[in-house]
Amino acid sequence: MYLAEAIPTVLLGLLTFLYMTDKPDQARWLTSDERSWLIGRLQFERQAKDAARRFGFWEALVNPTVLLLSLNYFGIVVASLGVLLFVPQMIKSLGTLTNFEVGLVTMIPYIMGGIAMVVWGRISDRMDERRWNLFWACTLSTVGLVLAGWTMGTWWAVVGVTIATMGFYGSKGPFWSMPPMFLTGTAAAGTIAWINSIGNLGGFFGPWWVGFMKDATGSFAGGLYGLALLCFVAAAVCALFLYIPNRMAERDESRERAEAPISPQLAPRA
């Protein structure tokens, strides 16, 4: 099983190293017009963000917005990994299912989560909105975990876990679009790595938290309620604190107004 999972990952890593380029002007799969447009667009985006505020690398790591993003991501990752590691046991407790059948049922939440990640990302792009899309994804995760805990021991718990997983994965597109909204260059790269590192602490904290809550309450339901609390905190952080102005949209609107033809009624008289 480990080889089956590792071999495709290694092959894709080698393919990425050989095929992907460091800069758009080196991308062989783009036409010259596409490369020119992309280079110009990236330069325009960077100027729009830097005109508002330019962050240094170390300054960005301790920026309050970055720390709040880290807290939001930590809550979602802890809940996601907590469910991932314990959901097979939860499904096994539903009845006389074989290990193979448990594996098949365990696939359902993650298939739906993969679909939600793509669909939610497209919706967020079409709306050109990140914060409230992220908020509703965190809220959906909270509701799903509460439902799973409330209906523990029934098949409705699988429905709740599926809903929660759709929220976990649906949050990824809006969330990872937020740091580049106000950071550029090495500050953006370092911040993304920093947030991801903090979130990955959930690999330790998530299973511990579920186990702690399970032992404290005597059932998996308590563990799920504990994870729901973390998702609720992530949603609250998003709703109350994560307002990030969309500098690109503001710059586009300003440019459109500047380039718009002057109405004859508003034109200056000779």
MARZAZA-316928 format. One record per residue (C-alpha): residue number from 1; residue in three letters; x, y, z. Coordinates in nm, 3 decimals, m for minus. Each point is the difference from the previous one (the first is absolute). Example, Ala and Ser with C-alpha at 12.3 -4.5 7.8 and 13.67 -1.06 7.14 Angstrom:
<markols>
1;ala;1.230;m0.450;0.780
2;ser;0.137;0.344;m0.066
</markols>
This chain:
<markols>
1;met;0.000;0.000;0.000
2;tyr;0.280;0.240;0.088
3;leu;0.175;m0.070;m0.331
4;ala;m0.325;0.048;m0.192
5;glu;m0.038;0.342;0.162
6;ala;0.366;0.101;m0.025
7;ile;0.089;m0.096;m0.358
8;pro;m0.251;0.237;m0.174
9;thr;0.108;0.282;0.233
10;val;0.368;m0.050;m0.084
11;leu;m0.073;m0.018;m0.374
12;leu;m0.209;0.319;0.013
13;gly;0.277;0.171;0.194
14;leu;0.256;m0.089;m0.268
15;leu;m0.240;0.109;m0.275
16;thr;m0.056;0.332;0.173
17;phe;0.375;0.056;0.039
18;leu;0.064;m0.073;m0.368
19;tyr;m0.303;0.173;m0.152
20;met;m0.087;0.299;0.218
21;thr;0.197;0.324;m0.030
22;asp;0.101;0.265;0.252
23;lys;m0.143;0.297;m0.190
24;pro;m0.289;0.057;m0.244
25;asp;0.232;0.120;m0.276
26;gln;0.159;m0.349;0.000
27;ala;m0.331;m0.189;m0.030
28;arg;0.021;m0.197;m0.324
29;trp;m0.366;m0.103;0.009
30;leu;m0.118;0.363;m0.032
31;thr;m0.007;0.203;m0.318
32;ser;0.199;0.322;m0.018
33;asp;m0.319;0.205;0.036
34;glu;m0.105;m0.201;0.305
35;arg;0.342;0.043;0.158
36;ser;m0.006;0.375;m0.060
37;trp;m0.348;0.033;0.146
38;leu;0.087;m0.208;0.308
39;ile;0.323;0.190;0.068
40;gly;m0.183;0.333;m0.028
41;arg;m0.283;m0.119;0.222
42;leu;0.235;m0.125;0.272
43;gln;0.191;0.328;m0.006
44;phe;m0.326;0.196;0.023
45;glu;m0.115;m0.212;0.298
46;arg;0.326;0.051;0.184
47;gln;m0.006;0.377;m0.053
48;ala;m0.360;0.017;0.126
49;lys;0.089;m0.180;0.324
50;asp;0.330;0.177;0.059
51;ala;m0.166;0.339;m0.055
52;ala;m0.220;m0.066;0.303
53;arg;0.270;m0.147;0.225
54;arg;0.317;m0.198;m0.059
55;phe;0.097;m0.254;0.264
56;gly;0.346;m0.131;0.073
57;phe;0.056;m0.372;0.057
58;trp;0.029;0.008;0.382
59;glu;m0.263;0.272;0.035
60;ala;m0.249;m0.216;m0.191
61;leu;0.051;m0.301;0.229
62;val;m0.120;0.192;0.307
63;asn;m0.266;0.205;m0.177
64;pro;m0.332;m0.029;0.192
65;thr;m0.192;m0.099;m0.312
66;val;0.251;m0.276;m0.073
67;leu;m0.025;m0.128;0.357
68;leu;m0.380;m0.001;m0.021
69;leu;0.017;m0.187;m0.329
70;ser;0.228;m0.250;0.174
71;leu;m0.251;m0.042;0.283
72;asn;m0.282;m0.055;m0.248
73;tyr;0.200;m0.256;m0.195
74;phe;0.114;m0.175;0.317
75;gly;m0.360;m0.052;0.109
76;ile;m0.103;m0.145;m0.336
77;val;0.304;m0.227;m0.032
78;val;m0.033;m0.133;0.355
79;ala;m0.365;m0.085;m0.062
80;ser;0.074;m0.151;m0.341
81;leu;0.282;m0.223;0.125
82;gly;m0.193;m0.094;0.312
83;val;m0.284;m0.130;m0.217
84;leu;0.239;m0.166;m0.246
85;leu;0.169;m0.216;0.260
86;phe;m0.310;m0.101;0.194
87;val;m0.275;m0.028;m0.261
88;pro;0.077;m0.368;m0.082
89;gln;m0.056;m0.090;0.367
90;met;m0.323;0.197;0.002
91;ile;m0.125;m0.184;m0.309
92;lys;0.113;m0.334;0.138
93;ser;m0.216;0.062;0.306
94;leu;m0.315;0.027;m0.216
95;gly;m0.038;m0.375;m0.044
96;thr;0.150;m0.318;m0.137
97;leu;0.195;0.153;m0.286
98;thr;0.313;m0.164;m0.132
99;asn;0.323;0.200;m0.019
100;phe;m0.041;0.022;m0.377
101;glu;m0.354;0.138;0.038
102;val;0.121;0.248;0.260
103;gly;0.261;0.118;m0.251
104;leu;m0.266;0.049;m0.268
105;val;m0.227;0.199;0.231
106;thr;0.297;0.209;0.116
107;met;0.054;0.106;m0.361
108;ile;m0.340;0.171;m0.020
109;pro;0.081;0.313;0.207
110;tyr;0.325;0.057;m0.187
111;ile;m0.150;m0.045;m0.346
112;met;m0.259;0.262;0.091
113;gly;0.273;0.216;0.153
114;gly;0.200;m0.008;m0.324
115;ile;m0.306;0.106;m0.197
116;ala;m0.074;0.277;0.250
117;met;0.357;0.132;m0.025
118;val;m0.030;0.048;m0.377
119;val;m0.357;0.135;0.000
120;trp;0.051;0.233;0.296
121;gly;0.319;0.136;m0.153
122;arg;m0.180;0.076;m0.326
123;ile;m0.284;0.172;0.186
124;ser;0.247;0.211;0.197
125;asp;0.179;0.098;m0.322
126;arg;m0.323;0.096;m0.175
127;met;m0.109;0.209;0.297
128;asp;0.355;0.140;0.035
129;glu;m0.053;m0.036;0.375
130;arg;0.204;m0.197;0.255
131;arg;m0.084;0.090;0.358
132;trp;m0.365;m0.097;0.012
133;asn;0.055;m0.308;m0.215
134;leu;0.257;m0.109;0.258
135;phe;m0.240;0.084;0.283
136;trp;m0.280;m0.214;m0.142
137;ala;0.240;m0.289;m0.059
138;cys;0.107;0.014;0.367
139;thr;m0.363;0.026;0.106
140;leu;m0.094;m0.302;m0.213
141;ser;0.277;m0.199;0.169
142;thr;m0.132;0.102;0.341
143;val;m0.355;m0.105;m0.085
144;gly;0.116;m0.331;m0.149
145;leu;0.205;m0.092;0.308
146;val;m0.284;0.090;0.236
147;leu;m0.237;m0.215;m0.206
148;ala;0.248;m0.287;0.001
149;gly;0.041;0.022;0.378
150;trp;m0.373;0.031;0.060
151;thr;m0.081;m0.305;m0.214
152;met;0.302;m0.209;0.102
153;gly;m0.067;m0.372;m0.042
154;thr;m0.230;0.050;m0.301
155;trp;0.058;0.047;m0.371
156;trp;m0.092;0.365;0.043
157;ala;0.342;0.040;0.160
158;val;0.155;m0.089;m0.337
159;val;m0.215;0.272;m0.159
160;gly;0.124;0.247;0.260
161;val;0.363;m0.094;m0.058
162;thr;m0.054;0.036;m0.375
163;ile;m0.146;0.348;0.045
164;ala;0.292;0.096;0.225
165;thr;0.254;m0.132;m0.250
166;met;m0.161;0.203;m0.278
167;gly;0.057;0.306;0.218
168;phe;0.362;m0.097;0.075
169;tyr;0.091;m0.034;m0.365
170;gly;m0.230;0.276;m0.124
171;ser;0.191;0.246;0.219
172;lys;0.333;m0.061;m0.174
173;gly;m0.059;0.207;m0.315
174;pro;m0.127;0.316;0.176
175;phe;0.255;m0.031;0.280
176;trp;0.315;m0.033;m0.209
177;ser;m0.116;0.289;m0.220
178;met;0.010;0.236;0.298
179;pro;0.373;0.038;0.083
180;pro;0.090;0.113;m0.356
181;met;m0.274;0.266;0.026
182;phe;0.232;0.219;0.210
183;leu;0.347;m0.160;m0.021
184;thr;0.249;m0.028;m0.284
185;gly;0.340;m0.150;m0.074
186;thr;0.196;m0.169;0.278
187;ala;m0.248;0.125;0.261
188;ala;m0.281;m0.191;m0.172
189;ala;0.208;m0.314;m0.048
190;gly;0.128;0.001;0.358
191;thr;m0.344;0.070;0.142
192;ile;m0.163;m0.285;m0.192
193;ala;0.268;m0.237;0.131
194;trp;m0.043;0.140;0.353
195;ile;m0.378;m0.044;0.001
196;asn;0.031;m0.350;m0.142
197;ser;0.258;m0.094;0.267
198;ile;m0.227;0.120;0.281
199;gly;m0.296;m0.183;m0.151
200;asn;0.197;m0.322;m0.027
201;leu;0.042;0.000;0.376
202;gly;m0.354;m0.128;m0.017
203;gly;0.150;m0.335;m0.098
204;phe;0.099;m0.033;0.365
205;phe;m0.266;0.207;0.171
206;gly;m0.303;m0.137;m0.190
207;pro;0.026;m0.367;0.101
208;trp;0.099;0.099;0.354
209;trp;m0.301;0.233;0.030
210;val;m0.245;m0.261;m0.127
211;gly;0.148;m0.263;0.233
212;phe;m0.008;0.240;0.294
213;met;m0.365;0.095;m0.060
214;lys;m0.096;m0.364;m0.058
215;asp;0.157;m0.103;0.330
216;ala;m0.157;0.294;0.181
217;thr;m0.351;m0.070;m0.128
218;gly;0.016;m0.374;m0.057
219;ser;m0.104;0.011;m0.367
220;phe;0.111;0.113;m0.344
221;ala;m0.280;0.258;0.011
222;gly;0.201;0.207;0.249
223;gly;0.300;m0.006;m0.233
224;leu;m0.215;0.123;m0.288
225;tyr;m0.146;0.278;0.211
226;gly;0.354;0.101;0.093
227;leu;0.093;0.021;m0.369
228;ala;m0.319;0.194;m0.071
229;leu;0.111;0.254;0.260
230;leu;0.326;0.056;m0.189
231;cys;m0.190;0.049;m0.328
232;phe;m0.229;0.247;0.175
233;val;0.304;0.197;0.119
234;ala;0.136;m0.003;m0.357
235;ala;m0.334;0.132;m0.131
236;ala;m0.011;0.271;0.269
237;val;0.354;0.114;m0.082
238;cys;m0.096;0.025;m0.365
239;ala;m0.323;0.192;0.064
240;leu;0.140;0.245;0.253
241;phe;0.360;0.063;m0.100
242;leu;0.097;m0.115;m0.349
243;tyr;m0.096;0.303;m0.203
244;ile;0.260;0.037;m0.274
245;pro;m0.066;0.274;m0.260
246;asn;0.011;m0.127;m0.357
247;arg;0.264;0.236;m0.137
248;met;m0.016;m0.159;m0.344
249;ala;m0.373;0.065;m0.035
250;glu;0.043;0.358;0.121
251;arg;0.286;0.058;m0.247
252;asp;m0.201;m0.154;m0.286
253;glu;m0.298;0.224;0.078
254;ser;0.222;0.307;0.012
255;arg;0.159;m0.088;m0.332
256;glu;m0.339;m0.064;m0.161
257;arg;m0.127;0.337;0.119
258;ala;0.313;0.170;m0.132
259;glu;m0.033;m0.168;m0.339
260;ala;m0.377;0.049;m0.033
261;pro;m0.108;0.250;m0.273
262;ile;m0.121;0.333;0.131
263;ser;m0.372;0.061;m0.042
264;pro;m0.082;0.298;m0.228
265;gln;m0.200;0.156;0.283
266;leu;0.303;m0.018;0.230
267;ala;0.259;0.109;m0.255
268;pro;0.155;0.343;0.072
269;arg;m0.130;0.283;m0.213
270;ala;0.239;0.182;m0.227
</markols>
